[in-house]
Amino acid sequence: MIHYALICEQGHEFESWFPNSAGFDKQAKRGLVTCPHCGSAKVEKAIMAPRLSSSKKRKAPETAQEKTTVAMISPQEHEFRAKLKELREHLTKNADNVGPKFPEEARKMHYGETEHRSIYGEASPKDAKDLAEEGIEFHPLPILPDERN
């Protein structure tokens, strides 16, 4: 896991964890990384202060494996996570996956060129911004970690 400090186009700063640097890039490209303050999908990595070792010798970990930060979630958060999973499953089951043609298909429906239906697919941050500026309503699909995490 990798921890990034992020900043949106409005200057809101926040932090998030990703499986690796490619995970951030992939999610950001699809417009799935959004600012929790304003919802903007135009998000970039902010400058982070490096972690520096002190000159003092640190105590070796008890095991050879690195430790990671973990948490237990409350029953309310567990219920919320279950609802997000249910929402994602419902949307992907009942909508057409148009893949990279999402912006094109969304515009066709918005401007009455094709019949409205539920769709999902991929959009770059620029495409997402352009769609929003045209008044086309869409939402990123929630992505949840594996059940065992």
C-alpha positions in Angstrom: 0.0 0.0 0.0 1.1 3.5 -0.7 0.0 6.7 1.0 -0.4 9.9 -1.0 -1.1 13.5 -0.1 -3.5 14.8 -2.8 -4.9 18.1 -3.9 -7.8 19.0 -6.1 -8.2 21.9 -8.6 -9.9 23.9 -5.9 -6.9 23.6 -3.5 -8.5 21.2 -1.1 -5.8 18.9 0.4 -6.6 15.3 1.5 -4.9 11.9 1.8 -5.6 8.5 0.5 -4.1 5.0 0.3 -3.6 3.0 -3.0 -2.4 -0.5 -3.6 0.6 1.0 -5.5 1.5 4.0 -7.7 -0.1 2.4 -10.7 -3.3 2.0 -8.7 -3.5 5.7 -8.1 -2.8 6.5 -11.8 -5.4 4.0 -13.0 -8.1 5.3 -10.6 -7.3 9.0 -11.3 -7.4 8.4 -15.1 -10.9 6.9 -14.7 -12.0 9.9 -12.6 -12.5 7.7 -9.6 -10.3 9.7 -7.3 -12.4 12.6 -6.1 -12.0 15.4 -3.6 -14.1 14.6 -0.4 -14.7 18.3 0.0 -16.0 19.4 -3.4 -16.2 16.2 -5.4 -13.8 17.3 -8.1 -12.2 14.5 -10.1 -9.3 16.8 -11.1 -6.9 15.5 -8.4 -3.1 15.5 -8.3 -0.5 14.2 -6.0 0.7 16.9 -3.6 4.2 17.4 -2.5 4.9 15.3 0.6 7.7 15.7 3.1 9.9 12.6 2.9 10.2 10.4 5.9 13.7 10.8 7.2 15.5 8.4 9.6 16.9 10.0 12.7 20.5 9.4 13.6 19.3 7.3 16.5 19.3 3.6 15.9 15.8 2.3 15.6 14.8 -0.9 17.3 14.4 -3.8 14.9 10.8 -5.0 14.4 9.8 -8.1 16.3 9.4 -10.1 13.0 11.1 -9.9 9.7 7.9 -8.7 8.0 7.1 -5.0 7.8 4.1 -3.9 9.7 1.2 -2.0 8.2 -1.6 0.2 9.7 -4.8 -1.6 10.2 -8.2 -0.7 11.6 -11.5 -2.3 12.7 -14.6 -0.7 11.3 -17.8 0.1 13.3 -21.0 -1.7 12.5 -22.3 1.5 10.8 -19.2 1.6 8.5 -19.6 -2.1 7.8 -23.2 -1.4 6.8 -22.2 1.5 4.6 -19.6 -0.6 2.9 -22.1 -3.3 2.2 -24.5 -0.7 0.7 -21.7 0.6 -1.6 -21.0 -2.9 -2.7 -24.6 -3.6 -3.3 -24.9 -0.3 -5.3 -21.9 -1.2 -7.5 -23.2 -4.7 -8.1 -26.7 -3.4 -9.0 -25.3 -0.8 -11.4 -22.9 -3.2 -13.2 -25.6 -5.9 -13.4 -28.3 -3.6 -14.7 -26.4 -1.2 -17.0 -24.5 -1.6 -20.3 -20.7 -1.5 -20.1 -19.7 0.9 -22.9 -16.0 0.9 -21.8 -14.0 3.8 -23.2 -17.0 5.1 -25.2 -18.7 6.3 -22.0 -18.3 10.1 -22.8 -19.6 9.6 -26.3 -22.6 7.5 -25.2 -23.4 9.9 -22.3 -23.5 12.8 -24.7 -25.7 11.0 -27.2 -28.2 10.3 -24.4 -28.0 13.8 -23.0 -28.6 15.5 -26.3 -31.4 13.1 -27.3 -29.6 11.3 -30.1 -30.2 7.9 -28.4 -32.7 6.6 -25.8 -31.7 7.0 -22.1 -30.5 3.9 -20.4 -28.1 3.0 -17.6 -24.5 2.8 -18.7 -21.1 2.6 -17.2 -17.6 2.8 -18.6 -14.4 4.7 -18.5 -13.7 8.4 -18.7 -10.5 10.4 -18.3 -10.4 13.2 -15.7 -10.6 15.7 -18.7 -13.6 13.8 -20.1 -15.3 13.8 -16.7 -14.7 17.6 -16.3 -16.1 18.2 -19.9 -19.2 16.1 -19.2 -19.8 18.0 -15.9 -19.4 21.4 -17.6 -22.0 20.3 -20.2 -24.4 19.5 -17.4 -24.3 15.8 -18.0 -24.9 14.0 -14.7 -22.8 11.0 -13.9 -21.1 9.4 -10.8 -18.0 7.4 -10.3 -18.6 3.8 -9.4 -17.5 3.0 -5.9 -14.5 0.7 -5.7 -14.1 -1.3 -2.6 -11.1 -3.4 -1.4 -11.4 -7.2 -1.3 -13.8 -8.6 1.3 -10.8 -10.0 3.3 -9.3 -6.5 3.7 
